[in-house]
Amino acid sequence: MCRMSSKTQPVITYSGDTQLFSTLESATSQGLPQETVEWKRSYGRPPRAVTLSASFQPFKIDNDVSKELSKGLKKLSGSQVLHTYWVECPDVDTYKASVRENIQAWFTQVKQVECSDWLIILVETSDSKKSNKILPRTTVLDKVKNDFGGKTTERCLSVVDPVKGETKSSESWQTFLFRLRQALMAAFSRTLSKFEETVRTQRERRNELNWNFCNYFLLQEELAFAFEMLGLYDEALVQYDELDALFTQFVLNSAVGDAPDWLLAFQATPNNWSGVCLNPKTPFNLELRQKIQDHNMSVIDFRNYLFARQSALLLISSKPAEVARRCLSYVQSYMYELKLLNVSTVDGAIPTWILLTCLQVLSTCQSHVGASGASMESFALLWNMAKDKLYELGRKCGLLPGASVGSAELHCVVTLSSGITDFGDESAVRPTPVDKLKEALSSSQAFTRHYLELSELAMGTFKHCGRLRSARLIGRDLSRFYLQLDQPQKSVSFLLDLLRGYQEENWPLLKIDTHIELAEVFLKIGDRVRFIEASANIAAYTGLNSETRMKYFNYLLQSAQDFDTSLDEPCSVLCDSTVSANVEVISHFPGPVNCSEVTVTVKAVKSAATDGSKLSKSGGKKSVTDKPIEPVTSEKPNSYVSARTKNPPSNDYIPIKEQLHLKQDGSLSSVALVCPSAQQLLGRKVSHGLLPTELSVTKEEFTHKLSVQDVTILPGVNKLTLTMKADHEGTYVVSQFVASSQKLEFIQSINCPKLSLTVVEVMPSVMVIKSRDDLLAGTEQEVELVIRTGSTAFQNEKTLRLCSSRGLTIHLPNTDTTFQREVDLVLRPIAAFETVTFPLKIMADLGFTSSKEATFVEHKLSVHCPWLSKTPPLLDLPLNVYAPFTVQYKLHTAYTKKFVNIHVQGLTPSSRAFEFQNPNVLLPDSTYKNSALSKLEWKNLNGSSQSLKISQEQPANYLWELCGAPVQYEMPLLKAEFSVDYRLDGSVDWKKFSFNFDITDYATLFTVRSRVEPVKGNDFLRAGSLCHMTLTVSDVLQQASSAALMYEVLADQALWAVCGRTAGVFSMEGSSKHSVTLDVMPLVCGFLPLPAVRLSRYIPAEQKPKDGNRKPDLAAASLPRLEPFSAGQVYNWSKAQQVHVLAAPSNNGPTSLDTSTS
C-alpha cells in the first residue's frame, strides 16, 4: 500500500545560506525517516515510537496566513512546524561582522509567526579549524548560543559537513539527525495538539445551522492523514471510525426529527454503483474525495470513500479478516441508511453495488494473506451474499433458467451496465469483479456459470470453517436452481445431505419439507421406489395438514398398485431356516413325465477379492492398495431412507479391483481399475464357439439345491413348490433346472432373470454387564451375564461352564453354592434372537492393594460356548476390578523408640466408603523363639473400639510402638502381619483383610546433633557474619567404633554459605562421640532452619560391603563409595531446629537484640 504524499508531511522552512542547504537537503530528507523517534503525547496517552518525515520550503511571511493562524489552525497538511537557519561561519570575527545581524533579522521574523519553533544549524569544516592553530577562548557556536539561545541553547546545533567526507563527519551527522528528529517531533506535536483542539471545537459546533459535515470530515481526515504519515494506522483508523459513527448518528436522528441542510445533499440519486475500490490512490477514489470537497456527492459515494479509507488502513496493518468482517455490517448499515434518507435508486442498482463490493473485498483480502478459521467465516458470508445478489439480478434481468427476456429485461441490463465503470486500477488482477458481472449479465449461459461458481465457493468455504448448516442451505438453493435448469438428478445429492442434517439435529418440520421436495424430484426423475418411500414419510407425519397428507397417501397407494416387483429383487433369510420357491415349469412334451426329483441348483457367488490371482506390488516408491469393486446394474443413487441391497454378482460380471497408488507420505497418487483374470476372460475364441448349440448345456456341479420329490410334470404349465435348508451363510443365485426321470435328466439353464438369495447368520454373543461403573475387590459385586442367541435357535438344553481367573470367585444368587471359580449354567431351549440374563455375584481378592501403582487387576471370565467352532470353545470376557484402598507401611524413629505406621488410603468416593475396625499387628510365633526377640511386644496407640470410614477424601493411619527390641548392631528380620476388619458402608457382614510387611534395620545406631554459635567476641548471630557450626555424632550402641563414616552438610544456598569443606570422613574408634566444627555464614536474617546433615557409611577402596549377599562391581572395586543408612538407623536431634539471625549492623551503631534457638 502506498504511503501518503509529501503534501501531508510537516514542513520545515530554511533560511540563511540557501546554497549550503541545497547541498545538504537530500541527505537530511533521506536521513530523517531512517530511525524511529519516541512521541510523548498529551492527555495521558501512552508514548509511541513513530517514523517522521518532512518536506523543506524556503521561509517567507504571509500576513493572511498569520492572521488566520491567530484564530486557530484550520489546516494541518502543508503547515510550517519548524524554522531552520543554516550558516557556515569560519571564525568569530566574521560572525560579528555580518552573520549575527542576518540571524537577528531572521529571528525577528520567526517570532511573528504562530509556529515559532526554530533551529540554528552551524555547518563546520576542518579547514576553518586548521587555519587557527591557537584554540580561541570562545567559538562561533558559543556566540550563537549566548546571543540567541537564552534558556534553550539546545536549539543551536553544529554539524560537520558530511559532503567533505571527513573522519568525524558521520558521527556528527547522526547526532545532528537525532536532535533534528527530536526538535521536529516536539514542534509537530505542539502543532498537532492545536489542530486536535480545532477539531474538537468544530465537533462541538455540530448543532449550529452553518455547520457542514463535509467540511468537518475533511478537517478530521487531515488528522487521520497525519497519523498515517507517522505510521500509527490504528490511530488513523479511529478517526475514520469516529466520522462513521457521527454520520450514522446524524442519519438516525434525521428519521425522528428535522434533518440538517447539509444532509439533503446526500439524498441525491446515485448514478454509479460500481462498488467500493479498496485502493485509495485510484482515480475513482480521488474523484470521490473531490466530490466531498465540492459538497456534490451521494450517500453511496461518501460510503464508498469512507470504507475504502478504513480498508486501506486495515490492509496496511495486515488485517484482511477485519476488512471482510466490517464489509458485512457496512453493507447492512448502508441499506438501512438508504431507507432512512428516502434515496431513490435505479431498480437493481443496490444489488449490483452489494455484489461488486463483496467481490472486490474478497478479491483484495484473499490476495493479501492466507485465510484463518475466523476470517474464513466472514469470507463465506460474503460469498453467500454475492451469490444471493447475483440471483436477484438474474431474476430482474430475465437470466434465470426458463425465463423469457423482453424489452423490460433488456432495458434493465443496459441501465445497470451504464452505472458500472472500471476503477482505473492498473494493478488489479484481470478479470476484475466488474468484468465478471458484465459477462454474467451478457447471456443466460454465462449467468448460470457464474452463479454456480459463487455457490460452490460459498458452500466450500462454509464447510471449511465448520458451518455445515449454512453449506446445506446453499445446497438447497442449488437443488432448486438445478430443477429450473431441468437437471433434477443433480439436485438429489444436495437435498439428501440437507435431509441428513435435519435428521441428525431432529428438526421434524424442516425434515418433512425436505421430504416433500425430494418426492417432487423423485417423481421427475422416475425413481418410483424412493418416491414411494418419500410419500410414506410425508403421509405418516402428523404435523402436516390433512389435505397434504391425503394427497401423498393417495400417491402412495396408486404407486404401490402400479409398481411391479421383478424377480431379480434379492431375498434375505436366516441361517438354518427352510426356503421355499414357487416354480412354473412349462412342458412341451405331448405326455406326462414322472420325475423322481425336480431340482433348481443354486451356487454361491464368489467375490472379486478371491477370484483370480493376486496383483503384484508395483515397483518404485509407491505403495498399492487393492479394493474390490461391487458390480452395479443401474445408475440409481443410494436410497436416502434405508440402504437397499444391490443385486449380487454372478458369473456374468467381470471381477474388477480398484488399485490405489500411494506416495511415500501416504497421500493418493493415482487410481487404476484392474481385472485380475484378464487373460482368462479376454482370451481369443475360435469361430465354432461363437454360435450356441442345443447340445452345449452341461450339468454343473452344485452343493445346494431347491428340490421336490416324486412329481409328475404334465404337458403345459405346472406349478411346483421347491424347498431347501439354508445351512450356510452367503449369497446364492439360481443356476440350472434339473428334472430327473429314471435314468434321464432334463437340464435347462436359468439365464434371466437371476433370482438371488442371501443367507444371513448372526452368531450368538455373550457379554458381562456391570451394575456399577467400577467393580471393587474385597466385596461382593453384582454383574449380569447376558446371552443373545442371534440367528441360531437352541433346540436342546445346553450347559454353559463359567470359569474365572485366579483371584476371582463366582456365586449364583438364590442357590446353596458358595463362591468358587467354576459355575455351571443351564441354558434352556431358546428361539432365535432372544436374550437370556443370568445374575451373578463375584468377589476378587485384595492381594494387590499393597502396590502403589497397580490400582486395578484385569480378571477374565471364560465361558464354555458349545456353538463355537474353535477348540476349546472358550470365550474370554475381560473384567477390570479396582482396589477400594491401598495399604502402606512406614517405620518412624524417636531416638531409640520405634513406631510402625500403617497408612490406609481410600480410592472410592464417599458414597462408597469402607468402614474399618479392630486393627492389629502380629508377629509369627517363631519370632518369639529367638532369645534376642523374646521380649518383643506391640504397644497399641490406637483407640480400642474406634471405627473409621475411609474414602478418597478420608485416609486412615494406625500406629504401634515396637517395644523390647534388642540393642545390637545386626538386627534380625521381623515378618509382621497387619489385619483389620472391614466392610462396605451400608453392608452387614465384616470381612478380614491381612497385609504382610517386613521390618528391617529397626535399631538406632547413631545420632547427629547440630549447633550454630557466633564466633568469639560476638554475642549474637548476624546476617553476613561468620559463625561456627558444630556437628556431634554419637554411637548409640557403642559397637561400631571402627566404622568409617562420612558426613555431608546440605545447606540451602539461599540461606547459608558453608565456608570450606562441606563433607568429611571420620572414624568412631576409641570414643563414642565425634565432633566437627565448620564455618558457616547466614545470608539472611530471621528464624533460619539449621543446615541438614547426612550421615553415610564410608567403604574404602577394594573393600567388600557389609552385606555379604551383595556382589561388588569389579569395575568400581578400586574406588571408594558410600552406603546410605536405612531410615531409623540415624536419628537427627536438630532436624527441625531453627536459629534466630539478626540483621547486619547499620552505620548508626550496633543494636542489642536477644537470640534464641527454637
N, C-alpha and C positions, 0 to 999 in steps of 0.2 A: 504494500500500500504506500503510495507516495506521501511525502511529508508536505507540510504547509509551505506556501510560497514566502518569499522574502518580505512581502507586504505585512505579514502577521508578526514579523520579528521586531523586537525593540530596536530603536535607532540610537546610535552613538554618533554624536557630532564631533567634528575635528576642526581645529584651528591652528594657527601658528605656521610652522614650516610645512606647507602642503606638499612640497616636492619630497621632503623627507618622509612624510606619512605615506605617500604613494608607493614608496619602496617597501614599506612595512605592512601595508593594508592587507595584502593577500595572506601573509604569514599569520597576521592577527586573526583574520576571519576564519582561517582553517584551524588555528590552534584553540580557539575558544571552545568548540563543542567536543574536543578530544577527551576531556575528563569531566566527571560529574562534579557538581557543587551542592553543598547542603543548603536547603532553603528553610530557614526558620520562619514559620508562618505565625500570623497573629491569631487572636481569639482562641488561644489554647489548642490550636490544631497541631498535630504531630509534625515534626520536620520531615522533609522528603529530599531525596537525592535526585537532582534534575540535571538535564543537559541543556545548556543555554547557548544560543547563537544570536548574532546581531548583525545588522547592516549599518554601514557608515555613510554619513551625509555631511556636507560642509555646514558649518554653523552660520545661521542667519536669524535675525529677529523679525518676526511677523507680528505687527501690532494687533491685527484682528485675531490671530490665534491666541495671543497673550490675553486679550480681553475675554475670549471665550473660555480659556482655561481658568481664569479667575472665578468664573461662575461654576466651574466643575468640569471634570474630564468627561467629554462626550464621546471620544473615540480612542480606542486602545491601539489598534493596528497603525503602525507608522508613527507613533508618538515618540518624541525625543525624551529619553530617560537618563542619559549620561552625556556630559560635555567634556571633551578632552582637548588639551593644548599640547602640541608636540613642538619641541625645541631642541636644537643642538647648539650648545654653548661651550666653547673650549676653555674659557677662563672667567674669573670673576670680573675683570675689567670690562670685558665685552658684555657681560650680564648687566653691569651697572650702566654702561653707555646706552644700550638700546633695548635689550631683551626685557628688562624689568618693566619699562614703560609699555611695551606691547602686551605683556601678560596682564598688567594692571588694567589696560583698556578692555581686554577680553573678559577679565574677571568682573569688571563693572557691568558689562552687557549680560553676563550669565546670571547675575543677581536679579536682573529684570524679568527673567523667565520663570514660569511657575515651577518647573522641574529644574532645580538649581544644583543637582549633583554634578560634581566636576572632578577631573583628574588632570594633573600637570605631569607630563612624561618628559623627562630629560634623557635624551639619547646620547650616550658617551661612546667615544672611540679611544683606542690605545694611543693614537697619535698625539692627542691632547695631553695624555699623561706622560709620554716620553719627552715632550718638549720642556716640561717643568721637572727638572731633576730634583729641585728642592721642594719638599712637600709643603703646600700652603697651610696656613692656620685654619682657614675656612674654605670649603668647596662651594661650587655653584649650587649643588643640591641643598647645602645648609642655608645659603642665602635665600633660596626659593622657599624653604620651609619657614624661615624667620619672617619673610615678607608676606607670605600668603597662607601658610599652613595654619597658623594660630593653634587651636586645640586639636585640629585634625591634620597633623603632619603626615599621616599615612596616605593622604591624597596626593602627595608629591612623590613621584616614583622616578627611579633612574634605571636604565636598561642599557646594556652593551649592544651595539648594533650587530644583529646576527648576520647581516649581509656581508660584513667584513671577514667573517669566518675565523674569529679569534678563539682562543682556547677557552676562556671563561664565558663566552657569549651564550652557549647552550644553557648553562645553569642559570645565568642571569635572565635569559628569555623565559624559561619555565617559571621562574619566580615572578616575573612580570605578568605572565598569563594567569597565574594563580591569583595575584592581587587584583588583576583586572576582572576576573570572574567574580571575586568577592564583591568588588565595588559595583559591578553591573547587576549582580543578584540583589544587592541591597537597594539599589536605585529602582530596579524593576519591581521589587516587592512593594516599595512605597507607592509607585505608580499604580500597581495592580490593586492595592488597598483602596486608593482613591477611586479607581474605576468600580470596584465592588460596591463602594458606598453610593456611587451614582446609580448602579443597577438597583440597589435596594430602594433608593429614593424613587426611581421610576416605577418599581413594582408597587410601592405603597400608594402611588397615584393612579392605580388601575381603574378606580371607580369614577375618575373625573371624565368629563364629557369629551375633552380634546385629547384624551389618551388613546393611543393606537397600538394594537398588539403587534403589528408588523414592525413598527419602529422599535418596540421593546424586544422583539425577537432578534432583530439584527444587533441590538445593543448587547444582549446577554450572549449571543453567539460569538461576539468578539471575545468574551471571557472564555468560552469553550475553545476558540482558536488559540488563545494564549496557553491554556492548559495542555492542549495537544502539542503545541510547539515545545513545551517543557518536557514532553514525554509522559505526562500524567493523564493517561487516557481514561482512567476511572473517574477522575475529577471532571474531565470534559464531558463524559457521558452523563454525569449528574446534572450538568447544566441543561442538556437536551431533555433529560427526564423531567426536570422542573418545568421546562417550557411545554412539554407534552401534557403534564398534569394541569398546568394553568389553562391551556387552551381547552382541554376536556372539561374543566370546571366551568368555563365560560359557556360552552355548548350546553351543558346540563342546566345551567342557570337560565339560559335563554328559553328553555322549554317550559319554565314555570313563571317567567317574568319577561320584562322588556329586554330585547336584545340590543346591545350597543350598536352604534352606527357602523363601526369598522367590521362587525361580524356579517353585515349584509353582503360585503364583497365576497365572502366565502360561499355564498349561496348561488354563485354563477354556475351555469350548466357546463360540466366538463366536456371538452372536445378531444381529449386524448386519454385513452385508457390502456396504455402500453405496459402498465405495471410499474414496479419500483426497480430502479437501477442502483445496484449496490456499489458502483464505482463513483465516488463523489467528484472525480475530475473529468467525467464525460461532459460533452456539450449539453446533453439533456439536463443534467443536474445543475450546471451553471446557468442554464436558461431558467430553470425553476427558481433559483435564488434571485435572479434578476426580476422575476415576476413578483417575488415578495418585496423587493425594494421599490418596485413601481406600484405596489398595492393593487395588482391586477392578476389575481390567481384564484383558482377554485380550491375547495377543500381537498380534492384529490391531489392537486399539485402540491399543496402545503404538506399533506401527509406523506406523499412520496419523498419529498426532500428531507423531512424530519426523520423518517425511518431510514433513509439512505445514510444520513449522517450518523445515526445511532449504530447502524450495522457496520459502518466503516470503522468506528472506534472499537466495536466488539471483535471484528476480524483482526485488527491490529493487535489486540490483546489475546489472540488465539482462542476465541470463544465462539466458534461457529454453532455449537449446540444452543447457546443462549440466543443467537440470531434466529434459529429455527423456532425456538420456544416463544420468542417475542412476536414472531410473524403470525402465529395463531391468534393471539389476543389482539394484535394490530388489525387483522382483517375483520374480526368480530366487532371491535370498537368502531372501526370506520363505517361499517354498515349501519350501526346504531346512530352514529352522528349524521349520516345522510338522512335518516328518518327524522331525527330531531330538527335538522335545519331545513327540511322540506326541499331538498335539492332534486330537481327533475333531471333524469338521465335518459339516455337512449336505451331502448329495450335491448337487453343483452350486454350492455356496457359493463355493468358491475360484475357479472360472472366472468367476463373476459378479463377484467382487471385483476380479479382474485386469482384466476388461473395463471396468468402471466406472472403475478407476484410470487405465487407458490413455486412455480417452475424456476424463476430467477433465483430465489433464495436457495432452493435445493441444489441448483447447478453450482452456485457460488460456494455454499457451505461444504458440500461434499468434495470439492476440489481443494479445500484448504487443509483438512486433517482427517485422518481416519475416524469413522464414527464409533462412539462408545455405546453402551447399553442405554444410557439416559437420553443421548441425542437421537438414537435410532427411533425412540418412541415419537419424538417430535417430527422426525423425518417421515415416519409412517403416517402420521396425522396429516401432514402437508400433502403427501402423495394421494391420500384418500380424498382430501378436499379438492385437489386438482382434478381427480377423476370425476367427482360429482359435478363440478362446474363444467367440465368438458361435455358430460352427458346432457346437462341443461342447455348448453349451446347447441348441441346436436339436435335436441328437440325443437328449439326455436328456429333453427335453420333447415329443418327437414332432412337431416343427415342420418337419422336412425334407420335401422333396417325396416323395410316395408313402408317407409314414409314417402309421401309424394312431395315433390318440390314444385312450388308455384311461384308466382310473382312476388308474393309477400316474403317468402323464404329467401329468394334471391336478393331482394332489396335489403333484408336483414344482414345477409352475408356481406354485401357491398358496404353497408353503413358501418358495420363492425370493423371491416378491413380498413376503412378510411381513418379510423381512430387509432390504428396500431402502427406505430413508427419504430424504426430502429433507433437505438440509443447512440449510435455513432462510436461505440466502444470497439476499437481496433484489436484490443487484447482478448475479446470474448471468443469462446470456442464455438465454432460453427458445427451444426446448425444451432442458432440461438432459440430460446423459447418462442420468440416472435415468429421465426421461420417455421417452427413446428406447428404453431397454431394456424398460420396461414395455409400450411399444407393440409392440416386436418380439416379446415373449412372448405377446401377445394373440391373434395369429392367424398362420396359415401364410403368408398373403399379405404381411403386414407383416414377418414374419421374412425372407422372400425379398427384399423391397425393401431392408431394412437391410443384409442380408448382401452383396447386390450393390453397394450404395453403399460399404461398407467395403472391399470387394475392389477397386473402381475407384480409391478414394483411395490404397490401398496400392500398387497397380500403377503409378498415375501418379506417385506420389512416388518410387518406386524408379527409374522411367525418368528422372525429372527429375535425380536425383543420379547417374545413370550406372550403376546396378546392374541391368543388363539380365537377368542370370541370375535374380535374385530376382523380377523382374517376370514373367519367363516361367514361373517355378514357380507364381506366383499364377494365371497364365493356365491352367496345367494344372488347378489346383483349380477354376477357373471352368468349364472344359470338363466336368469330371466333374459339377459341380453342374447344368450345363445338360442333361447326359444324364439326371440324376434328374428334371429338370423336363420331360423328353420334348421337348427342343428341341435335337436333335443338330446342326442346321445352324449354330447359334451357337457350338458348341464347335470347329468345324473350324479357324477362323482362329487360335484360341489354340494348338491342337496343331501347326498348321503353323509358327507363329512359334517354338514350342519346338523343333520338329524342325530348323528353320533354324539355331538357335543351337547345337544339338548337332553339326550337320554342319560348321559353321564351326570349332568347337573340337575336333572329332574325338573325340567320346565314342561309340564304337560300341555299347556295351551299352545306354546310355540312348537312343541313336538307334533301336535296334531295338525297345525297349519302347514308344517313341512311335509307331513304325510299327504295332505291334500295336493300340494304342488307336485310331489312325486307321483301321485296317482295320475295326474294330468300328463306328466312326462311319459310314464309307462304306457299310457293309452296311445300317445302319439307314436312311440317307437314300436308298439305292438308287442310288448312284453306282457303276455297275458298272466303268467304265473305271479309276477310281482305286482301287477295291477290288482289281482285278487287279494294278495297279502295286504296291500295298502288300503284297499276298500274295507277289508275286515277290521283293520285297526281304526279306521275312521268311524265305521258304523258302531263299533263297540265302545267308543268314548262317550261317556255320559255328560261331559261338559258342553258338547255341541247342541245346537238346536235340533229339534226332531226332524225338521224338513231336510237338513243336510244329512243327517244320519240315515233317514229312509232312502234318500237319493242314492247313497253309496251302498246301502244294503240291497237295493234292487239291482245295482250294478253287479254286486257280489253274486246274487242268485242267478242272474242272467248269464254271467260269465262262467259260473260253475256248470250250467246246463250246456253251454256251447263248448266248454273245454274238453278236449279229448286226450285222455292219458294214454300215451303209446306204450307198447310193450317193452321199450328199451329203458323204462324207468327202473332204477335199481331197487332192490329189496334187501332189507336187513333183518336177520333173525339171530336168536341167541344160540350159543353152542349147546349141544346135546338136546336140541329140540327137533321135532319132526316137521319136515317141509313137504307140503303137497302142492302139485301143479296140475292145472286143467289143460289138457292137450286135445286138440282137434286133429284127427287123422282122416285124411281123405283117401279111400281105397279105390283104385281104378280097376281092380280085378273083377271079373264077372261073378265070382262066387265068394263065399266067406272063407276066411283064413283063421284056423285055430292056432293061436300063439301061446306057447308055454310062458313067455315073458316078453313084455314090452318095456323098453328101456330108453331113457334120454340121458346120455352121458354128459357129465359136467367135468370141467377141468379147472384147476387153479390157475390164476393169472400170475405170471412171473413179472416182477418189477424190473425196470430198466437197469437198476443198480446191480442186479445179479445176473443179467443176461449179457453174454458176450465177454470178451476178455477185458482186463483192466487196462486203462491207459497208462502208458509210461510217462514218467515225470519229464517235464520239459527241461531242456538244458538252460544254461545261463544262470543268472542270479535271480530269476523269478520263480516263485512257487506256484503250484497249480492246485486248485480245489475243484473236485468233481461234484456235481449235483444233478440228480436225475430230473428229467422234465416229464411231468404228467401229461398225457395226451388230452387234448381238449377238442371236443367235437363241435362246439359252437362258439360264437364270439359274444355271447351274452355276458354282461358284467355280473359280479357276485351279488348274491341276494343281500338286501340291506336289513332284513329281519332275522333270518337264520341262515347258516351256511348250508347250501344244497350239495348233495352228494353228486360228484361228477360220474360220468359213465366209466366203468372200469375198462382198462385197456385189454385188448385181445391180441391175437397173433397178427391182426391186420395193421397194427401200429408199429412204426419203426422206433426202436429204442434209441433215445437221444439223451445225451448228457450235456449239462451246462458246465463248461470248463472256465474257471476264473483264474486268470494270470495275475499274480500279486507281485508287488515290488518288495524290496528289502525291508522297507518301513511298514509293510502290511497294507498299504493302500492299493486300490484296484488299478491294474494296468490295462487289461483288456478282457473281453468275454468272447468265448467261442462256443459253438454248438457242434458236438462231435458225436458221430454214430460209432459205437464200439464194434459193431458187427457189420461193417460196411461191405466187406468182401463177400460175406455170405448173402447179404440182401441185394447187393448190386452186381452179383455175378452175371456173366453173359449167359443167355439162354439160347438153346438150339431152337430151330424153327418148329420141330414137331411138338414141342411142349407148349406152344402158344395157343393151340386150339384145344378146347376142352372136349373130352370124350365121355361117354356114358360109363365106360368101364374104369374111369380114373378114380372112383370112390373106393377108398380102403378103410378098413376098420382101424380106428385109432385106439391107443392104449388109454385106459382110464382107471381111476381108483374110486370115484364117486359116481353115483347114478341115481336117477329117479326111475322107479320101476313099479310094475304091477304084474301079478301072476295070473295065468290061465284066463286069457282074454280072447274073445272071438271078434275079429275085425270083419265087419260086413261091408259090402260094396257101398260107396258113398261116404257120407260124413259120419265119423264115430267120435264120441266124446269120452275121453278116458281121464281118470284121476290117478296120478303117479305120486308116490311118496318116497322120502329119503330121510335118513337120520343124519342131521348136521352135527358131526362129532369133531370137526377140525376147524380151527379159526382160519379165515382167509376170505378171498374174493374169488368167486367162481362164475364161469359163463357156460351156457349150454353149447354142446358141440355137435352130437350126432343123434339121430333117431335109429334105434335098432329093434326090430321085431323078430324074435326067434320062434321058428315053427319047425319042430322036429330037428332035422339037420340043416335047415335053411336059416339064413339070417338076411333080413331085408334092411339095408343100411341107407339112410338119407342124411346128408349133411345139412345142418341148420345154418344158413348163411346170414340172413337178415330178416327180422331184427334179432339181435343177440340179447337174450334175457340174462341179466346178471343177478347174482346172489352174493350177499356179504354176510358171513358168519362171524358174529362178534362174541368174544369171550372175555368176561370181566372176572379176573381172579379174585378169590376171597382175600380179605385183608384182616389183619389183627393189629390193634393199637391199644395203648395204655393211656387213659385219661386221668389226670390228677385232680383231686378235689381242691387243692390249693396250688398257688404258683410254685412254691418250693416245698420239697419233701425234706423233712428233718430226720436226722439219725437219732437213735436212742429212744424213740417214742413211736407208738403205733400211728401209722398213716394210712388213710383210706384212698384207694385207687379203684378204677374200673377197667376191666379187660373187655374190650368191645370187639366183636367178631362180626364182620359183614360178609355174607355169602357170595355176593356178586352174581354172576350168571350161573353159578353152579348150585344145584339143589342137592342137599344131603338127604338121601333116601333112608339111610340106616343110622342107627345111633352110633356116635363116634366118641372116643375118649381122647381128650387132649391132656398131655402131660406138661405141666408148667414147672420149670426148674429155674432156680435163682443162682446168682453168682455168690462167691464166698463172702460172708459178712452180711448177707441179706436173707431174711426168712419170710415165709408167706403163711397166711392163715385165712381160711374160708370162714366168713361170718356165719353164725347160726349153725355151727357144727361143733362136734366134740373134739375136733383135732386141735393140736397146739401149733405153734409157729414152727415150721420146718422148711427145708429147702426144696422139697418136691411135693407138688399137689396135682391130683388128677381131677380133671373137669369133664363132666358128662355132657356131651352135645347131642341134644335130641334131634330128630329129623326136622329139617328146615327147608322151606321153599327158597327159590332164588330171590335175590335182592331183599333179604330180610336181615335184621340186626339182632344180635344176642349180646346181652351185657351181664358180666359176672362181677359182682362186688368183691374186692379183696382187701385184706389188711396186710401191710408189710412193716417190717422193722429192720433197720440197719444198725450195725454195731457202731459204737463210739470210739473205736480204736484209733482213728486218725485225728482226734481233737487235739493231741499234743503237738501237732505240727503247726508251725507259724504260717506256712504258705498254703498248705492244702486245706481249703475251706469246703470242698465237696469231693465226693467219690462217685465215679461213674460205674454204677452197677448195671446189670442187664438181666432181663427175664427171657429165658429160652422156651419157646413154645413148640412142642412136637406136633406139626401140622400134617395130617395124613394126605392132604391134597397136593402137597409139594412134590415135585418130580425129583429133586436132588436127594442125595444120600449123605448123611442122615437128613430127614426132612425137618430141620430145625429153623425157626425164625427168631432172631435176636431182637429184643426190644430194649433200647437203652433207657436207663433211669438215673438221673442225677440226684443224689442225696446229699444234702448240705448239712454241715455241722452246726448244731444250735449254739455251741460255745467252744472256746478253746481254753486250755489249761497250761500254765507255765509255772516253772519252779525257779526260785532265786534264793541264794544264801546271803544273809546280811550279817555284819560283824559289829559288835560294840566292845572293843578291846578284846578280851578273851571269850566273851559270850557270843554264841552263835544262834541265829534265828532263821528258821525256814519259812519262807513266804510262798504261798500258793495263790497265784493270780488267775481268776476265772473271768474271762471276757465274753459277754454275751454277743451273739451275732444275729439275733432275731429282734424284730420290733417289739415295742412294749405291749402290743396286743397279743403277742405270742411269747410272753416272758416265761422263764423257768424258775421254779422255786427250789431252794437248796436248804438242807438241814442235816444235823448230825455229822459234821466234818470230823475226820480222824486221820491220823498218820501213824502207821505201824511199821516196825522192823520185823523181819522174819525171826523165828525162834533160834535159828542157827547163829544169828548175830550175837546173842547173849551168851553163847557157849564159849566165845572168845573171852579169855580172862581180862584182856585190856578193855573190852567193851561191856563187861557185865554190869557196870553201874550206869549205863546209858538210860536215860528216861526223857520223855517228852513232857514239857510244861505247856499246857493248852492255854493260850492267851485269847481265845475266842469265847463268845457267850455260850453258856451251857445249852440253852434251848432256843437259840436265836435262829430265825428262819429268814432267808434272804431271797429277794426276787432279782433275777439277772436278765438283762436285755442289752441292746446296743447302747442305750443311754446310761445303764447302771451296771458296772462291773462289780466284782466282789473280790476281797482279799482275806485270806486266812493266815494266821501267824502262830507258830510254835517255837518255843525255845528248846534247844538241844542241850540238855544238862548231863553232867557226868562223863564228858568226853575225856579221854586220856591226854596227858600233856606229853607229847613226844613229837619228834620230827617227822617220822614216817607214820602217816595216819591210814588205817585200813579203810577200804571202800565200804560205804554203807548203802545198801539197797533198800529204799523205803517205798512204801505204798500209801498213797492218799486215796481215801474213799469218802464218799458223800452220798446221801440220799437226795434224789431229785425227782421232779415231776413237772409236767407241763401245767402252767397256771390254769386252773379250772378242772383238771382231771383229779381222780381219786387215788389211783394206785401209785405208790412210791417205787422207784427203781434205784438200784445201786450202781454207782459209777466209780471205777477204780483207775488210778493213774500212778504208774511206777516211775520212779526217778532215782538217780544215783547222787549221793553226797560225797564229794571228794575234797581234799585239802581244807578241812574244816578246823585246823589249828592255827592260831595266830603265832607267826614266827618272829616278826619284827614289828616295831612301832617307830614312827617318824614324828618328830616334834620340831616345829619351825618357830623362830623368834626373830623379829626385826627390832633393832635398837639404834638410837643415834650414836654417832661417834663420840669419843671422849671430848668433853668441853661443850657439848650441846645437850640441852635438856629435852628438846622436842624433835620430832621428825618433821622436816620441811621439804616441800617440793623443790627438786633441783639440788638438794644437798645429799652428800654421800652418807650412807649408813651401813651398819653391819647386819647380815642375816646369818643366824646360827642354826645349823641343822644337827639334830641329835638323833642318832639311830640306836635303838635298844634291842638287844636279843632277849626275847621273852622267855624262850625255853632254855637258853644258855647251853645249847647243844651244837651250835653251828659256828663255833669260834673260828674255825679255819676256813670258813666260806668267804669267797671273794665277792664283794657286792659293788654295784655301780649306782651312783645317784645321778639324777638329771633334774636340773631346775628349769621348769617350763613356765616362764613369766609372760604375761600379757605385755606385748611391746608397746601398747598404748598407755600402760600404767607404770611399768617398771622397766628399768635398764639394768642389766646384770653386767658388772664390771669384772672382766677376767673370764676364767673358765666357768662354763655352766654345767659341767659334768666331771666326774672323777671316780676312780676305783679305790676301794679301801678294803681292809680285812678286819674282821672282828676278833682276831687271835689275841688271846691274853686278856680280854676285857669284854664286859657285856654291853658297853656303850661306846659310841664313837661320835665325835663332834667335828663339824666342818664349819668354818666361818667364811662367808663370801661378802663382797662389797656390792651393794645394790643402791640404786638411786630411784626414789619415786619421782614420776614425771608430772603428776597432777596432785592436787590437794583433795581432801575428803576422806571418807572411810573406804580404804582400799583393801581388797582381799589379798591375802598373802600369796606369793608365787607358789605354784604347785610343784610338788616334789615327787618324782617317780623313782622307785627302787627296783632294781633288777638283779638277777643272779648273773655274775660275770664268769664266763667259761674261757679260760686262756686257750691259746692255740695248741692244736694237737692233743686235746683232752676230750675224752668222751663225755657226753652229757650225763646228768644224774640219772635220768631214766634209761635203764638198760635195754628196754624194748625198742628204743628209737635208734635207727640206723644212721650213723653220721654220714654226711655228704663228703665224699673223698675229695672233691674239688675244693671244698671250703674248709678242709681239716686243718690247714695251716694258718687259718685266720681266726682271731678271737671273735666271740659272738655273745649275745645276751639271751638269757631265758627269762621271760617275764614271770612274775609270781601270779598264782591264781588269786581270784577275788576272795578276800578273807585272810590271806596269809600275811599281808602287810596292813597295819592299821595306822592311819594318819590322824594324830591328835589335832592338828592345826588345819584341817581341811576346810572348815567353814569359818575360820577366824578372820578378823579384819583389824587393821591398824588405822589410827587417826593421823592423817598427814596434814600439817598446816601449810598455808600458802607461803611462798617465798617472801622473805622480809623486804619491806619497802624502803625507799630512801629516807623516810622520816625517822627511822629508828626501829628497833625490834619491838615486837608485840608479844606479850606474855599470854599464852593460852595453854590450857591443860591438854594433855594427850591421854588417850585411853586405848585399851585393847579390848575388843569385844569378841 
